Amino acid sequence: MSTFAFRAVDLAGVPSRGEVDADSKAAVTEQLRERGLIVLDVSEKSEAYKLESLFDRFRGIKTRDMAVFARQFATLIQSGMPMLRSLYTLEDQTEDERLKDAIAGVRGDVEAGSSLADAMERRPQIFDNLFRAMVRSGESSGRLDESLNRISFQLEKLDSLKREIRSATMYPAFVFGAALLIMLAVVIFIVPVFANAFKEAVADQPGESADLPSLTQLMIGISNFLKNFWFIWIPGLVGLSVAFVQWKKTDRGREQWDRIKLRLPIHIGDIVRKVAVARWSRTFSGAVASGVPLLESIKLTGQTSGNYQVEKAMEAVYASVQSGGTLAHPIEQAEVFPPMVGHMVSVGEETGQLEQMLTKVADFYETEVDAKVKALTSLIEPAMILIVGGMVGFIVIAMYLPLFSLYDKIR
């Protein structure tokens, strides 16, 4: 089966284009005719394009692009533009190729009589469960534009949170990575030069012991290992990285890793917790406001929380609500949620203002994350100086100790 690109128009003259997997051009033409389209052109995608598409599967669509798509879609619907025309416009102006192809596929399914939510259901790698549920709720209630606006607002907040954390960690990570590479080069290429010089100097001193200081011997041993056994430590590091990624993908690994992240020192664990709570409350609020049924909202919010501990807590919440209990009680019992969250949810349940309370929780913890990230950044910079300075100092002292010893002997 091959991938074919097509151009066509419907009976009203609205242009259509996209991709279809089929055995031949004739099969593609037949499929399009069944949709009521008049085929203008059909061409098979090249092997280079297929290879590029294969790599694209491993590249996720940016949260910002999805937020822009939802916002533009809502604006077009609010302006009274027909669904198909809106989708065609979005397809034409979207730059991300994967998203463009997904929109083209959705438009083709809608042209064939499918609902928007069902068309998105066929592309779960692009539109997640919560996105589809909110769209389905908006379609059924006749308030699709409101649902899309809520989706966009939620995605924009999530993207803003990600950008804030990324910008705070990028500089320290770059400095630390550059320092490691430089020191690795020093240890592999510069330390052996000193080692050879020390051996020659000791050899010129008849009757003297050829033993170097222990710290220097350790540094030379590390240098020899890194230089002579690169075929062991480089594949070892790569293997450990791959094993770590695979371990995180397992249920047990994800559970353990999320628990470890919550317990990291120097405010890091606290930031991870507050990011998870902010994302959870923002998502839960958006789902409830869009009219998604409460049990479905609880389930979807847990699945899209991005944290295993929150997901397990939402399973307990789901069981409680399903059996006639409250939302607040299992939330108060869960360690991942600060006490304030349980109290706010309880007040929201009692007053019928759950959506507003969840929004306030999200706003509060997003502000808290901002303050904590700034505080962490102010701590990381001096810590980086101490760490890098300590590593440099260790190398310098290890290389200069033999010089002090030789100077004493010469004197």
C-alpha positions in Angstrom: 0.0 0.0 0.0 1.3 3.5 -0.9 0.5 7.0 0.1 -1.1 9.3 -2.6 -1.6 13.0 -2.5 -4.7 14.3 -4.2 -6.4 17.6 -5.3 -10.1 17.7 -5.8 -13.2 19.9 -5.5 -16.7 19.2 -4.2 -19.9 19.9 -6.0 -20.0 23.4 -4.7 -16.5 24.1 -6.1 -14.8 24.2 -2.7 -11.2 22.9 -3.2 -9.9 19.9 -1.3 -6.6 18.3 -0.9 -4.9 15.7 1.3 -3.4 12.2 1.4 -4.9 8.7 1.1 -3.3 5.3 1.7 -4.3 3.0 -1.2 -3.1 0.2 -3.5 -3.3 2.3 -6.7 -4.4 5.7 -8.1 -7.6 4.1 -9.3 -8.4 3.1 -5.8 -7.8 6.6 -4.6 -10.1 8.0 -7.3 -12.8 5.6 -6.3 -12.6 6.6 -2.6 -12.8 10.3 -3.5 -15.8 9.8 -5.8 -17.6 8.0 -2.9 -17.0 11.2 -0.9 -18.7 13.2 -3.6 -15.4 14.8 -4.8 -14.3 15.6 -8.3 -10.7 14.5 -8.7 -8.3 16.9 -10.2 -4.9 15.2 -9.6 -3.5 12.2 -7.8 0.2 11.6 -7.3 2.2 9.0 -5.3 4.4 10.4 -2.6 8.2 10.0 -3.1 10.3 7.7 -1.0 12.2 10.8 0.4 8.9 12.2 1.6 7.9 8.9 3.2 11.3 8.8 5.0 10.7 12.3 6.2 7.2 11.4 7.4 8.7 8.4 9.3 10.9 10.8 11.2 8.0 13.2 11.8 6.2 10.5 13.7 8.9 10.7 16.4 8.5 14.5 16.6 5.6 15.8 18.6 3.5 18.8 17.6 4.3 21.9 19.7 1.7 22.8 22.3 1.9 26.4 21.0 0.9 25.2 17.5 -2.1 23.3 18.9 -3.2 26.3 20.9 -3.0 28.5 17.8 -5.0 26.0 15.8 -7.8 25.8 18.4 -7.9 29.7 18.8 -8.1 30.2 15.0 -10.6 27.5 14.6 -12.8 29.1 17.3 -12.5 32.5 15.6 -13.5 31.1 12.2 -16.5 29.3 13.7 -17.6 32.5 15.6 -17.4 34.5 12.5 -20.0 32.2 10.9 -17.7 30.5 8.4 -18.9 27.0 7.4 -17.0 24.1 9.0 -15.4 22.8 5.8 -14.3 26.3 4.7 -12.8 26.8 8.2 -10.9 23.6 8.0 -9.7 24.4 4.5 -8.5 27.8 5.7 -6.7 26.3 8.7 -5.1 23.7 6.5 -3.8 26.3 4.2 -2.2 28.5 6.8 -0.8 25.9 9.2 3.0 25.5 8.9 3.5 22.3 10.8 3.3 19.5 8.3 2.0 16.8 10.7 -0.8 19.1 11.9 -1.5 20.2 8.3 -1.9 16.6 7.2 -4.2 15.9 10.3 -6.4 18.9 9.4 -6.6 17.7 5.8 -7.7 14.2 7.0 -10.2 15.7 9.4 -11.6 17.8 6.6 -11.9 14.8 4.3 -13.8 12.8 7.0 -16.1 15.7 7.7 -16.8 16.0 3.9 -17.7 12.3 4.0 -20.3 12.9 6.7 -18.3 12.3 9.9 -18.6 14.5 12.9 -15.6 16.7 13.9 -15.0 14.7 17.1 -15.2 11.3 15.3 -12.8 12.6 12.6 -10.4 13.7 15.4 -10.9 10.3 17.1 -9.2 8.7 14.1 -6.0 10.7 14.8 -5.3 10.2 18.6 -1.6 10.9 18.1 -2.5 14.5 17.2 -5.7 15.2 19.2 -5.5 13.7 22.7 -8.5 12.3 24.7 -9.3 15.6 26.5 -9.1 17.6 23.3 -11.6 15.3 21.6 -13.9 15.1 24.6 -14.2 18.9 24.8 -14.8 19.1 21.0 -17.5 16.4 21.2 -19.2 18.2 24.1 -19.1 21.5 22.2 -20.5 19.9 19.1 -23.4 18.2 21.0 -24.3 21.4 22.9 -23.9 23.7 19.9 -21.1 25.7 21.6 -18.1 24.4 19.6 -16.5 27.9 19.5 -16.6 28.2 23.3 -15.1 24.7 23.7 -12.3 25.5 21.3 -11.6 28.8 23.1 -11.3 26.9 26.4 -9.0 24.4 24.8 -6.9 27.2 23.4 -6.7 29.0 26.7 -5.8 25.8 28.5 -3.0 25.0 26.0 -1.7 28.5 26.1 -1.4 28.4 29.9 0.3 25.0 29.6 2.7 26.3 27.0 3.5 29.3 29.1 4.3 27.1 32.1 6.6 24.9 29.9 8.4 28.0 28.5 8.9 29.4 31.9 10.5 26.2 33.3 12.5 25.7 30.1 13.9 29.2 30.1 14.9 28.8 33.8 16.8 25.6 33.2 18.3 26.2 29.8 21.1 28.5 30.9 22.4 26.3 33.8 22.1 23.2 31.6 24.1 24.9 28.8 26.8 26.1 31.2 27.1 22.8 33.0 27.2 20.9 29.7 29.8 23.1 28.2 31.9 22.9 31.4 31.7 19.1 31.3 32.8 18.9 27.7 35.7 21.3 28.3 36.9 19.4 31.3 36.5 16.1 29.5 38.8 17.5 26.8 41.3 18.7 29.4 41.3 15.3 31.1 41.7 13.3 27.9 44.2 15.5 26.0 46.0 17.8 28.5 46.5 15.6 31.6 48.5 13.0 29.6 51.0 15.8 28.6 51.5 16.6 32.3 51.8 12.9 33.2 54.6 12.4 30.6 56.4 15.5 31.8 56.2 14.2 35.4 57.6 10.8 34.4 60.6 12.5 32.6 61.3 14.8 35.5 61.3 11.9 38.0 63.5 9.8 35.7 66.1 12.6 35.6 66.3 12.4 39.4 68.5 9.3 40.1 67.7 7.4 43.2 64.4 9.3 43.7 61.1 7.5 44.0 58.9 7.6 40.9 55.7 7.6 42.9 53.4 10.5 42.2 50.9 11.9 44.8 47.8 9.8 45.2 45.5 12.6 43.9 47.7 12.9 40.7 47.7 9.2 40.2 43.9 9.1 40.5 43.6 11.9 37.9 46.0 10.2 35.5 44.1 6.9 36.0 40.8 8.7 35.1 42.5 10.2 32.0 43.9 6.9 30.8 40.6 5.2 31.2 38.7 7.9 29.3 41.3 8.0 26.5 42.1 4.2 26.1 38.7 2.7 26.9 36.4 5.1 25.1 34.8 2.0 23.4 33.5 1.0 26.9 32.3 4.2 28.5 30.7 5.9 25.5 28.5 2.9 24.6 27.9 2.4 28.3 26.5 6.0 28.6 24.4 5.5 25.5 23.1 2.2 26.8 22.3 3.7 30.2 20.4 6.6 28.6 18.4 4.2 26.4 17.7 1.9 29.3 16.5 4.9 31.4 14.2 6.1 28.7 12.7 2.6 28.3 12.4 2.2 32.0 10.4 5.5 32.3 8.0 4.2 29.7 6.9 1.3 31.8 4.2 1.7 34.4 6.5 0.8 37.3 9.3 3.0 36.0 6.9 6.0 35.5 5.5 5.6 39.0 9.0 5.4 40.6 10.4 8.3 38.5 7.5 10.6 39.3 7.8 9.8 43.0 11.6 10.5 42.8 10.9 13.9 41.1 8.5 14.9 43.8 11.2 14.3 46.4 14.1 16.1 44.8 15.8 18.7 47.0 16.5 22.4 46.6 12.8 23.3 45.8 12.9 21.1 42.7 10.4 18.5 44.1 8.1 21.3 45.3 8.1 22.9 41.8 7.3 19.5 40.1 4.4 19.1 42.5 3.0 22.6 41.9 3.4 22.3 38.1 1.5 19.0 38.2 -1.3 20.5 40.4 -1.5 23.6 38.2 -1.8 21.5 35.0 -4.4 19.2 36.6 -6.6 22.0 38.0 -6.5 23.9 34.7 -7.4 20.8 32.7 -10.1 19.8 35.1 -11.6 23.3 35.0 -11.6 23.4 31.2 -13.3 20.0 30.9 -16.0 20.8 33.5 -16.6 24.2 31.8 -17.0 22.6 28.4 -19.8 20.4 29.6 -17.8 17.1 29.6 -19.6 14.7 32.1 -18.0 14.8 35.5 -16.9 11.1 35.6 -15.4 11.4 32.1 -13.7 14.7 33.1 -12.1 13.0 36.1 -10.9 10.1 34.0 -9.5 12.2 31.2 -7.9 14.7 33.6 -6.0 11.9 35.2 -4.9 10.4 31.9 -3.6 13.8 30.6 -2.1 15.0 33.9 1.5 14.0 32.9 2.2 12.7 36.5 1.6 9.1 37.6 0.8 10.2 41.2 -1.9 12.5 40.0 -3.3 9.8 37.7 -3.5 7.3 40.6 -5.2 10.0 42.8 -7.8 10.6 40.1 -8.5 6.9 40.0 -9.5 7.1 43.6 -11.6 10.3 42.9 -13.3 8.4 40.1 -14.2 5.5 42.3 -15.4 7.8 45.1 -17.7 9.8 42.8 -18.9 6.7 41.0 -20.0 5.2 44.3 -21.8 8.5 45.4 -19.0 10.0 47.4 -17.3 13.4 47.0 -14.5 14.8 45.0 -12.8 16.5 47.9 -12.3 13.5 50.2 -9.9 11.4 48.1 -8.1 14.6 47.0 -7.5 15.5 50.6 -6.1 11.9 51.2 -3.7 12.0 48.2 -0.2 13.1 49.1 0.5 14.7 45.8 -2.2 17.4 46.4 -1.4 20.2 48.9 -4.1 20.6 51.6 -5.4 23.8 50.1 -6.5 22.0 46.9 -8.8 19.7 48.9 -10.4 22.6 50.7 -11.0 24.6 47.5 -12.5 21.6 45.8 -14.8 21.0 48.8 -16.0 24.6 48.7 -16.6 24.3 45.0 -18.7 21.2 45.4 -20.7 22.7 48.2 -21.4 26.0 46.4 -21.8 24.6 42.9 -18.8 26.6 41.7 -16.3 23.8 41.1 -15.1 25.3 37.8 -14.3 28.7 39.4 -12.5 27.1 42.3 -10.4 24.9 40.1 -9.5 28.0 38.0 -8.4 29.8 41.2 -6.3 26.8 42.2 -4.6 26.8 38.8 -4.0 30.6 38.9 -2.6 30.4 42.4 -0.2 27.5 41.7 1.0 29.0 38.4 1.9 32.1 40.3 3.7 29.9 42.9 5.6 28.1 40.2 6.8 31.4 38.8 8.0 32.5 42.2 9.7 29.2 43.0 11.4 29.0 39.6 12.9 32.5 40.1 14.1 31.5 43.6 15.6 28.2 42.2 17.3 30.1 39.4 19.0 32.4 42.0 20.2 29.3 43.9 21.4 27.4 40.8 23.8 30.1 39.5 26.0 30.1 42.7 25.7 26.3 42.9 26.9 26.0 39.3 29.9 28.2 40.1 30.8 26.0 43.1 30.4 22.8 41.2 32.4 23.9 38.1 35.0 25.6 40.3 35.4 22.4 42.4 35.9 20.3 39.3 38.5 22.7 37.9 40.2 23.0 41.3 40.4 19.2 41.6 42.2 19.0 38.2 44.5 21.9 38.9 45.5 20.6 42.4 46.1 17.1 41.1 48.4 18.4 38.4 50.3 20.8 40.5 51.1 18.6 43.5 54.0 16.8 41.7 55.5 20.2 40.8 55.5 21.2 44.5 57.2 17.9 45.4 59.8 18.3 42.6 60.5 21.9 43.7 61.2 20.8 47.3 63.6 18.1 46.0 65.4 20.5 43.7 65.8 23.0 46.5 
